[in-house]
Amino acid sequence: MQTRPLGTTGIEVSRLCLGTMTFGEQNSEAEAHEQLDRAVSFGIDFIDTAEMYPVPPMGETQGRTEAYIGSWLRRRGVRDDVIIASKVTGPGVEHIRGGTRLSREQIHRAADASLKRLSSDYIDLYQLHWPERSTNFFGQLGYTHDEDDSSDDAIALEESLAAMQELVEAGKIRAVGLSNETPWGVMQALRLSETLGLARVASIQNPYSLLNRSFEVGLAEIAHREEVGLLAYSPLAFGVLSGKYLDGARPEGARLTLYERFQRYTGPQAEAAVRAYVEIARRHELDPAQMALAFVNSRSFLTSNIIAATCLDQLESNLASESLRLSSEVLDEIDAVHHRFTNPCP
């Protein structure tokens, strides 16, 4: 398993990261522990979660994912052998703390609750799940600036990052990360850390896949020049890039079969792009999902690729992408499809 540096923190993480947002909804505690055991035995030492998980987020299940990871850590006694990343929920989720905000008080409360669920004294990487301010994320395009934005009640990024610094000083977290952020947000966070002596942002967790390469515009340069690498989420676009949903198929138990709300990676353009990528894989005798993951693994701005699965067979397939190297011919064909269907699912 390759490892890569987590920003300038001195922490090294595995190139594949185990995503856990199905733990507590699609996966039982026993299944979660099986996945964690297999991932670690393969060489993964990086585990990503969030206080809001599992997804879809609901009040009755909120926090189960971290609790399942916590019970695994207690039983296996491996806390210092793994890197745990979690997130404090961005604004607007009413079933958490009566309405989530990225204020100093809420960030401290969120971190303490996550630590309790995780059965840990510290979180290695603590991330702001999405921005407090009004901006584009979760697939939104066409930014329109609100001239009154400076006078609204948004918590200032400075307050959020200062709270994170207090958590670092208290020994509750080791590093700070962003998620669903824009180039402006990353550079603003870096400026504040430098001018105010706050913990420097180590990573940015944003979507990245064959269907969404928008990170390459703006953020990729920042990742290289500022050493704030990508933690790529949804690298298989909710499984769409496996090809299993083509022609309207809805396999039993699959995510898009169970939850109609997840439409981010569907639509005519997405279907056409997926079909083209699947055809490339089949021409070259590759598994489509493994090819899609291997493409993400190959990116120079990547810190870690967050894979997820609902069964061990899926996990094994995803793990196999670690050793897959795509030929220049395959990469050229992928780029040709990308030029035809550019970011159909931002």
SEBA-99827 format. One line per 4 residues: number of its first residue (from 1); for each residue x, y, z of C-alpha. Coordinates in steps of 0.001 Angstrom, whole numbers. Example, Ala and Ser with C-alpha at 12.3 -4.5 7.8 and 13.67 -1.06 7.14 Angstrom:
1) 12300 -4500 7800 ~ 13670 -1060 7140
//
This chain:
1) 0 0 0 ~ 1417 3371 -998 ~ 1362 6161 1551 ~ 1235 9897 1028
5) 1857 12871 3332 ~ -1133 14546 4963 ~ -255 18128 4107 ~ 2661 19432 6151
9) 1606 17632 9349 ~ 4234 14897 9210 ~ 1428 12308 9228 ~ 1535 9661 6488
13) -1720 8053 5327 ~ -2493 5138 3037 ~ -3401 6049 -546 ~ -6700 4242 -73
17) -8939 5388 2779 ~ -11910 3421 4087 ~ -15118 5442 3895 ~ -17732 4462 6463
21) -20958 6370 5800 ~ -22901 3119 5280 ~ -22069 1873 8797 ~ -25254 1978 10855
25) -27655 2134 7909 ~ -26754 -315 5148 ~ -24184 -2106 7288 ~ -24594 -3642 10732
29) -21996 -3293 13474 ~ -20653 -6782 12731 ~ -20371 -5984 9013 ~ -18645 -2699 9811
33) -16087 -4531 11931 ~ -15495 -7054 9136 ~ -14809 -4254 6678 ~ -12460 -2503 9083
37) -10579 -5737 9760 ~ -10156 -6466 6045 ~ -9117 -2921 5169 ~ -6461 -2856 7880
41) -5160 -6306 6961 ~ -4767 -5076 3381 ~ -2691 -2103 4512 ~ -5211 717 4875
45) -4528 2792 7973 ~ -6807 5750 7150 ~ -10508 5715 8132 ~ -12932 8528 7294
49) -16172 9234 9143 ~ -18342 12142 10343 ~ -20613 12991 13236 ~ -23530 13178 10763
53) -23107 9621 9471 ~ -24646 7268 8457 ~ -26080 8609 5217 ~ -28873 9319 4504
57) -28711 11433 7664 ~ -31502 10889 10192 ~ -31910 11790 13830 ~ -32494 8186 14932
61) -29252 6912 13370 ~ -26960 9943 13748 ~ -23647 9010 15347 ~ -23929 5246 14789
65) -21045 5212 12327 ~ -18586 6687 14804 ~ -19968 4407 17527 ~ -19326 1315 15386
69) -15774 2472 14720 ~ -15369 3126 18433 ~ -16498 -364 19406 ~ -14070 -1815 16843
73) -11199 267 18247 ~ -11983 -937 21779 ~ -12155 -4602 20784 ~ -9075 -4614 18567
77) -6898 -2249 20630 ~ -5450 -630 17515 ~ -6186 3066 18089 ~ -2594 4223 17636
81) -2182 2100 14492 ~ -4829 3901 12453 ~ -5517 7472 11338 ~ -9093 8547 12097
85) -10650 11456 10208 ~ -14016 12877 11231 ~ -16055 15997 10471 ~ -18126 18604 12241
89) -21423 19132 10419 ~ -21895 22334 8432 ~ -24897 24630 8928 ~ -28505 23625 8495
93) -28955 20120 9939 ~ -31768 20502 12449 ~ -31577 17098 14164 ~ -28027 17743 15416
97) -27613 20219 18298 ~ -30974 21789 17416 ~ -29509 23218 14208 ~ -25851 22948 13265
101) -23477 25895 12954 ~ -19689 26143 12737 ~ -19425 28313 15826 ~ -16747 27913 18511
105) -19228 26468 20987 ~ -20711 23962 18535 ~ -17346 22801 17199 ~ -16188 22031 20737
109) -19435 20191 21523 ~ -19254 18229 18276 ~ -15647 17171 18826 ~ -16301 16038 22389
113) -19298 13968 21278 ~ -17316 12382 18440 ~ -14452 11515 20772 ~ -16886 9791 23134
117) -18477 7770 20329 ~ -15079 6862 18904 ~ -13798 5792 22345 ~ -10698 7862 21686
121) -8811 10690 23326 ~ -7992 12271 19974 ~ -9056 12585 16339 ~ -6202 12635 13839
125) -7891 14831 11211 ~ -10929 16989 12043 ~ -12689 18602 9099 ~ -15325 21290 8524
129) -17883 19211 6612 ~ -19073 22094 4419 ~ -18720 25882 4584 ~ -20741 28103 6868
133) -20940 30861 4250 ~ -23197 30911 1206 ~ -21239 29394 -1689 ~ -21250 26491 -4149
137) -20983 22885 -2963 ~ -22766 19520 -3356 ~ -22931 19921 -7133 ~ -24172 23504 -7256
141) -22904 25479 -10260 ~ -23267 29080 -11410 ~ -22045 31043 -8395 ~ -24074 34202 -7823
145) -22643 36622 -5302 ~ -24922 37971 -2597 ~ -24013 41617 -2031 ~ -25478 41379 1476
149) -23449 38286 2307 ~ -21082 40240 4567 ~ -23974 41359 6753 ~ -25681 37976 7198
153) -25358 35852 10332 ~ -22807 33383 8963 ~ -20138 32341 11450 ~ -16813 33770 10281
157) -14267 31231 9062 ~ -11835 32832 11499 ~ -14005 31749 14451 ~ -14281 28187 13140
161) -10547 27832 12571 ~ -9739 29412 15936 ~ -11951 26783 17589 ~ -10072 24074 15708
165) -6797 25542 16970 ~ -8096 25309 20540 ~ -8845 21638 19957 ~ -5296 21125 18659
169) -3863 22839 21733 ~ -6052 20680 23984 ~ -4700 17537 22306 ~ -8152 16520 21070
173) -7260 16742 17371 ~ -3960 16509 15513 ~ -4741 18192 12186 ~ -7375 20366 10520
177) -9076 19784 7184 ~ -11744 21271 4945 ~ -14468 19556 2954 ~ -16708 20622 60
181) -14653 23802 -234 ~ -13850 26226 -3040 ~ -10468 27630 -4105 ~ -11299 30910 -2349
185) -12197 29103 861 ~ -8963 27106 912 ~ -6789 30157 276 ~ -8691 32165 2892
189) -8137 29398 5450 ~ -4426 29333 4621 ~ -4192 33114 4945 ~ -5898 33070 8328
193) -3638 30308 9607 ~ -563 32281 8614 ~ -1664 35683 9907 ~ -3274 34454 13138
197) -988 31559 13974 ~ -3700 28921 13592 ~ -3308 25276 12621 ~ -2622 25009 8898
201) -5193 23214 6772 ~ -3806 19813 5793 ~ -6329 18528 3264 ~ -9550 19129 1380
205) -12185 16403 1030 ~ -14097 17070 -2180 ~ -15821 14906 -4795 ~ -13595 13584 -7563
209) -14297 10894 -10134 ~ -14467 10268 -13879 ~ -17870 12016 -13782 ~ -16626 15007 -11786
213) -13113 16319 -12385 ~ -13957 19877 -11344 ~ -11219 19718 -8666 ~ -8736 20055 -11508
217) -9892 23643 -12120 ~ -8283 25824 -9450 ~ -8034 23420 -6552 ~ -5481 21058 -8115
221) -2923 23860 -8377 ~ -3565 24841 -4757 ~ -3156 21202 -3703 ~ 313 21120 -5252
225) 1615 24588 -4444 ~ 189 24802 -920 ~ 489 21100 21 ~ -3227 20737 732
229) -3990 17437 -973 ~ -7287 15966 -2052 ~ -9203 13368 -81 ~ -11394 12189 -2946
233) -14936 11216 -2030 ~ -17468 9437 -4264 ~ -14712 8137 -6601 ~ -17253 5654 -8004
237) -20090 8211 -8031 ~ -22258 6144 -5657 ~ -21374 3019 -7639 ~ -22611 4454 -10940
241) -19181 4052 -12566 ~ -19321 289 -12050 ~ -21916 272 -14825 ~ -24441 -1612 -12694
245) -27133 1052 -13152 ~ -26913 1280 -16957 ~ -30140 993 -18969 ~ -32244 1727 -15906
249) -31069 -1289 -13915 ~ -31644 -1086 -10172 ~ -29941 -4054 -8466 ~ -31522 -5250 -5247
253) -29988 -3581 -2195 ~ -27922 -1102 -4226 ~ -27702 2480 -2998 ~ -29659 4135 -5801
257) -32261 1388 -5560 ~ -32788 1994 -1859 ~ -32580 5787 -1830 ~ -34173 7703 -4679
261) -32992 10980 -3142 ~ -29448 10418 -4455 ~ -29703 11774 -8005 ~ -26387 13633 -8178
265) -24748 11057 -10437 ~ -27679 10241 -12706 ~ -29201 11772 -15844 ~ -28766 11399 -19615
269) -25278 12939 -19787 ~ -24088 10822 -16884 ~ -25500 7666 -18478 ~ -23761 8395 -21780
273) -20453 9113 -20053 ~ -20644 6000 -17884 ~ -21406 3856 -20927 ~ -18333 5260 -22697
277) -16086 4637 -19681 ~ -17419 1101 -19230 ~ -16707 404 -22910 ~ -13088 1521 -22410
281) -12726 -853 -19479 ~ -14189 -3788 -21376 ~ -12022 -3166 -24447 ~ -8965 -3355 -22236
285) -10279 -6260 -20142 ~ -10525 -4153 -17003 ~ -13162 -4070 -14306 ~ -14975 -706 -14799
289) -15039 144 -11088 ~ -11376 -733 -10630 ~ -10451 1354 -13671 ~ -12371 4333 -12247
293) -10623 3998 -8881 ~ -7205 3484 -10461 ~ -7682 6725 -12389 ~ -8253 8612 -9131
297) -5299 6824 -7515 ~ -3042 8059 -10309 ~ -3643 11769 -9727 ~ -610 13660 -8470
301) -2719 16001 -6305 ~ -4333 13090 -4440 ~ -3598 12437 -794 ~ -6067 9565 -374
305) -8920 7966 -2285 ~ -11951 7251 -72 ~ -13385 3889 -1066 ~ -16583 2488 431
309) -18541 -737 146 ~ -21631 -2426 1509 ~ -20238 -5961 1347 ~ -16852 -7653 1496
313) -16944 -8627 -2188 ~ -17269 -4955 -3158 ~ -14502 -4045 -750 ~ -12179 -6691 -2229
317) -12808 -5329 -5710 ~ -12080 -1787 -4569 ~ -8913 -2833 -2784 ~ -7633 -4429 -5985
321) -7473 -979 -7583 ~ -4393 -221 -5474 ~ -2184 -2396 -7675 ~ -3799 -1456 -11000
325) -1759 828 -13233 ~ -3561 2279 -16238 ~ -1698 2353 -19523 ~ -1151 5588 -21423
329) -3572 4276 -24037 ~ -6337 3847 -21449 ~ -5632 7260 -19957 ~ -5790 8867 -23412
333) -9131 7203 -24086 ~ -10441 8376 -20711 ~ -9427 11944 -21522 ~ -11151 11698 -24910
337) -14416 10761 -23178 ~ -13880 13548 -20646 ~ -13640 16071 -23493 ~ -16953 14787 -24885
341) -18705 14686 -21514 ~ -16989 17240 -19323 ~ -17982 16960 -15657 ~ -21556 15777 -16262
345) -22086 15313 -12503 ~ -20455 18151 -10549
//
